[in-house]
Amino acid sequence: MKVRNSATYAIHNFFQGQDFVQMDAPIFTGNAAEGTTDLFETDYYGKPAYLTQSGQLYGEAMAMAMGKIYTFGPTFRAEKSKTRRHLSEFWMIEPEVAFADLTDNMNLVEDFLKYLVSYALKNCKDDLEFLAQREAQEEKSKPESERNALGLMERLTFISENDFERLTYTEAIDILRNSKPFKKKKFKYPVEWGKDLQSEHERYLVEKHFEKPVILTDYPASFKAFYMRLNDDEKTVAAMDVLFPGVGEITGGSQREERLDVLTRRSEEMGIAAEELWWYLDTRKYGTCKHAGFGLGFERLVMFVTGMTNIRDVIPFPRSPKNCEF
């Protein structure tokens, strides 16, 4: 909790130091930002309303007014998943920047993550060293194949001291299909263009191939959200995922689709009614600009910084499926 507190301070310090304006997105919403149906629904408002899973759509509108904004608030997912990496209620950091493209977005997320990790190393040294010793003891009891390749302090300096490698999803698929694990059939999940990468693939790219953090871009449009800007090939979108050692994807974002006709078509293709998003479409209809942003699950970040393996250990009073004891 002390590390979590320091990370909260560092987040505000970073954005405020770059003239971002903190703004708050609604917790009750009438839409599903990510297109999923697993939402907490309430009929209190006389029509369907849900607990928010992201403030991003509102963040886009606010960025059009203020230039650079960030939200930092609670979000909710109703998936009945009770793994060590999932919560029903968690916190999200979501910056949004007007007049920014995908490259600007990658520069921002790299600077942001390096700042947070460096801040923890400098200001939480004693706590991190204690956690590193705890982790080292636990690692001894694991089979060698399940042990972390790097210790906690090594993983943190791995982030703070390395430039992030940048490559496209298509380039990553080629690397994976030419790798020893693929040729020796050691990957559990298939590696095919058009399929999302799994943690084992992401960790191979970070820990074995590049030996540095990785930003993957230009994913197939088929499994990415409707609001991500469609590339000229009309097969991929201007999306990005940041990959870290030990965990794989730590955060993701995109350049947003600013063209009204393309955004409308993409939402229709994904079964999202234009009536539900009329206000969001109006932000394009009456004038817009290129813009970009990302979303970082705060508890996932705290897990990485502290080395905890269960997300319920990094938030007080965790809420997960069938767990609301207090």
Secondary structure, 3 states (H helix, E strand, C coil): CHHHHHHHHHHHHHHHHCCCEECCCCCEECCCCCCCCCCCEECCCCCCEEECCCCHHHHHHHHHHHCEEEEEEEEECCCCCCCCCCCCEEEEEEEEEECCCHHHHHHHHHHHHHHHHHHHHHHCHHHHHHHHHHHHHHHHCCCHHHCCCCCHHHHHHHHHCCCCEEEEHHHHHHHHHCCHHHHCCCCCCCCCCCCCCCHHHHHHHHHHHHCCCEEEEEEEHHHCCCCECECCCCCEEEEEEEEECCCEEEEEEEEECCCHHHHHHHHHHCCCCHHHHHHHHHHHHCCCCCEEEEEEEHHHHHHHHHCCCCHHHCCCCCCECCECCC
